[in-house]
Amino acid sequence: MGSDQRIVRCARVSFGRDEKVDPERDKRLIRFLFRHRHASPFEHNVIAFEGSKRDWLNILEKLSIPTVQIYYSGGYIWVNLRNAINSLEHLPEKIFEQVKKSFPATWSIVERKGEISDEELSEVPYTTDRVFLQERIETSSGWIGLVDKLELGTDMDYYTFIVECPLFVARQWHRHRFGSYNEISRRYTAYDIKFYIPEVLRKQAKTNKQASVDEPVEEPYHSEFLEEIKRIIKESHSLYERMTEKEVAKELARGVLPQFMKTRYYWTVPRASLDNFITLRTHEGAQKEIREFAQAIREMVGYKGTDKKSRL
Ligand SMILES: Cc1cc2nc3c(=O)[nH]c(=O)nc-3n(C[C@H](O)[C@H](O)[C@H](O)COP(=O)(O)OP(=O)(O)OC[C@H]3O[C@@H](n4cnc5c(N)ncnc54)[C@H](O)[C@@H]3O)c2cc1C
């Protein structure tokens, strides 16, 4: 699952330009990422190959880097490209072949330890994603798109999504640690700043201190607060723009942007963690905005119940 371009997309989301394709620049970006060990964008490519539990344990036994993660599930050994690069010498020959074929530009860079000239790079092939998004679902606070999936009927089948949601939803989402994330960086870019404005200001629940009830606060407060929210968002955005125009660093100026601001990230996640997300975040105790995303995921790729195998 993935391509040379997948690395670039997940790196370029930092400045919100992940849809652009320019093979020459893209290959140079992969080289830059490799040389500077900006490794997380490599994690959104996943390789699965047939093997027994014994084959898997044999690979694990040989590993000398304690952080390398290689998984076994349903007769397949699963490894993402970052971990594959860190354990290449212990993986079967056929995996080298698969890496070379699926990620030819990346492989050329890795093989030469990043020491590859622009001229040499221009000669190597570059693989791209088949489509930008396979499917997209809107929610009340943003949208989610399915980029890719590798489904072999195991607990470790992999999925990559793009999510655009308010900051407070992202904060909840990123607590789901078993998966990989690459997110827009508001240190880099002031591009495409958007805000979620809820249609309904729900009331605080009386029985659950964390929750809301599906009932708007009374008028005239509802209308007044909504107007005030819009005004504050407009004012804080305008202050942000004035500050950045006068060269205040974006990494500081962003401090005035409210939590209603939207962020955008790639999320690559195995089925076991995805099912755990769906269970926890479709539950009525979860916040409505994230619940809608969990329901959208369920609609797109289903729920297989793999998380129920864990006791805790
Ligand atoms: C309604 C609700 C309210 C919440 N409130 C709060 C809150 O107030 N404050 C707060 O901080 N968080 C809160 N959370 C977040 C919650 O505590 C979890 O961090 C979050 O739901 C991610 O769940 P997870 O750890 O199972 O998922 P992941 O981190 O994606 O992990 C997936 C699975 O991998 C395994 N795993 C991953 N990392 C480890 C590890 N280090 N050790 C052992 N096993 C691991 C576990 O089997 C786990 O189920 C809330 C969540 C919900 C749904």
The ligand as an SDF file (V2000), in Angstrom:
LIG
                    3D

 53 58  0  0  0  0  0  0  0  0999 V2000
  -15.2670    9.1790   26.0360 C   0  0  0  0  0  0  0  0  0  0  0  0
  -13.7810    9.3170   26.2030 C   0  0  0  0  0  0  0  0  0  0  0  0
  -13.2680   10.1850   27.1530 C   0  0  0  0  0  0  0  0  0  0  0  0
  -11.8860   10.3310   27.3240 C   0  0  0  0  0  0  0  0  0  0  0  0
  -11.3850   11.2040   28.2550 N   0  0  0  0  0  0  0  0  0  0  0  0
  -10.0550   11.3920   28.3860 C   0  0  0  0  0  0  0  0  0  0  0  0
   -9.5060   12.3280   29.3070 C   0  0  0  0  0  0  0  0  0  0  0  0
  -10.2190   12.9960   30.0340 O   0  0  0  0  0  0  0  0  0  0  0  0
   -8.1530   12.4950   29.3550 N   0  0  0  0  0  0  0  0  0  0  0  0
   -7.3080   11.7400   28.5660 C   0  0  0  0  0  0  0  0  0  0  0  0
   -6.0930   11.9120   28.6660 O   0  0  0  0  0  0  0  0  0  0  0  0
   -7.7950   10.8550   27.6800 N   0  0  0  0  0  0  0  0  0  0  0  0
   -9.1340   10.6600   27.5650 C   0  0  0  0  0  0  0  0  0  0  0  0
   -9.6270    9.7720   26.6540 N   0  0  0  0  0  0  0  0  0  0  0  0
   -8.6760    9.0630   25.7900 C   0  0  0  0  0  0  0  0  0  0  0  0
   -8.4700    7.5920   26.2170 C   0  0  0  0  0  0  0  0  0  0  0  0
   -7.9260    7.5340   27.5220 O   0  0  0  0  0  0  0  0  0  0  0  0
   -7.5410    6.8770   25.2480 C   0  0  0  0  0  0  0  0  0  0  0  0
   -6.2700    7.4970   25.3050 O   0  0  0  0  0  0  0  0  0  0  0  0
   -8.0320    6.9290   23.8220 C   0  0  0  0  0  0  0  0  0  0  0  0
   -9.3810    6.5640   23.7640 O   0  0  0  0  0  0  0  0  0  0  0  0
   -7.2000    5.9840   22.9570 C   0  0  0  0  0  0  0  0  0  0  0  0
   -7.4970    4.6680   23.2960 O   0  0  0  0  0  0  0  0  0  0  0  0
   -6.4180    3.5100   23.2580 P   0  0  0  0  0  0  0  0  0  0  0  0
   -5.3040    3.7890   24.1930 O   0  0  0  0  0  0  0  0  0  0  0  0
   -7.1570    2.2240   23.4600 O   0  0  0  0  0  0  0  0  0  0  0  0
   -5.9600    3.5950   21.7030 O   0  0  0  0  0  0  0  0  0  0  0  0
   -4.5150    3.5520   21.0300 P   0  0  0  0  0  0  0  0  0  0  0  0
   -3.5750    4.4910   21.7120 O   0  0  0  0  0  0  0  0  0  0  0  0
   -4.7090    3.7320   19.5570 O   0  0  0  0  0  0  0  0  0  0  0  0
   -4.0330    2.0980   21.2630 O   0  0  0  0  0  0  0  0  0  0  0  0
   -4.6300    1.0070   20.5240 C   0  0  0  0  0  0  0  0  0  0  0  0
   -4.3410   -0.2600   21.2980 C   0  0  0  0  0  0  0  0  0  0  0  0
   -2.9350   -0.4860   21.3230 O   0  0  0  0  0  0  0  0  0  0  0  0
   -2.5190   -0.9120   22.5980 C   0  0  0  0  0  0  0  0  0  0  0  0
   -1.6220    0.0900   23.1790 N   0  0  0  0  0  0  0  0  0  0  0  0
   -1.2160    1.2500   22.6020 C   0  0  0  0  0  0  0  0  0  0  0  0
   -0.3040    1.8730   23.3720 N   0  0  0  0  0  0  0  0  0  0  0  0
   -0.1430    1.1040   24.4650 C   0  0  0  0  0  0  0  0  0  0  0  0
    0.6700    1.1980   25.6380 C   0  0  0  0  0  0  0  0  0  0  0  0
    1.5220    2.2140   25.8330 N   0  0  0  0  0  0  0  0  0  0  0  0
    0.5820    0.2090   26.5530 N   0  0  0  0  0  0  0  0  0  0  0  0
   -0.2610   -0.8490   26.3830 C   0  0  0  0  0  0  0  0  0  0  0  0
   -1.0630   -0.9970   25.3000 N   0  0  0  0  0  0  0  0  0  0  0  0
   -0.9910   -0.0350   24.3500 C   0  0  0  0  0  0  0  0  0  0  0  0
   -3.8010   -1.1230   23.3920 C   0  0  0  0  0  0  0  0  0  0  0  0
   -4.2420   -2.4510   23.1870 O   0  0  0  0  0  0  0  0  0  0  0  0
   -4.7570   -0.1690   22.7490 C   0  0  0  0  0  0  0  0  0  0  0  0
   -6.1150   -0.4990   22.9220 O   0  0  0  0  0  0  0  0  0  0  0  0
  -11.0020    9.5880   26.4920 C   0  0  0  0  0  0  0  0  0  0  0  0
  -11.5360    8.7160   25.5330 C   0  0  0  0  0  0  0  0  0  0  0  0
  -12.9010    8.5670   25.3710 C   0  0  0  0  0  0  0  0  0  0  0  0
  -13.4230    7.6200   24.3230 C   0  0  0  0  0  0  0  0  0  0  0  0
  1  2  1  0
  2  3  1  0
  2 52  2  0
  3  4  2  0
  4  5  1  0
  4 50  1  0
  5  6  2  0
  6  7  1  0
  6 13  1  0
  7  8  2  0
  7  9  1  0
  9 10  1  0
 10 11  2  0
 10 12  1  0
 12 13  2  0
 13 14  1  0
 14 15  1  0
 14 50  1  0
 15 16  1  0
 16 17  1  0
 16 18  1  0
 18 19  1  0
 18 20  1  0
 20 21  1  0
 20 22  1  0
 22 23  1  0
 23 24  1  0
 24 25  2  0
 24 26  1  0
 24 27  1  0
 27 28  1  0
 28 29  2  0
 28 30  1  0
 28 31  1  0
 31 32  1  0
 32 33  1  0
 33 34  1  0
 33 48  1  0
 34 35  1  0
 35 36  1  0
 35 46  1  0
 36 37  1  0
 36 45  1  0
 37 38  2  0
 38 39  1  0
 39 40  1  0
 39 45  2  0
 40 41  1  0
 40 42  2  0
 42 43  1  0
 43 44  2  0
 44 45  1  0
 46 47  1  0
 46 48  1  0
 48 49  1  0
 50 51  2  0
 51 52  1  0
 52 53  1  0
M  END
$$$$
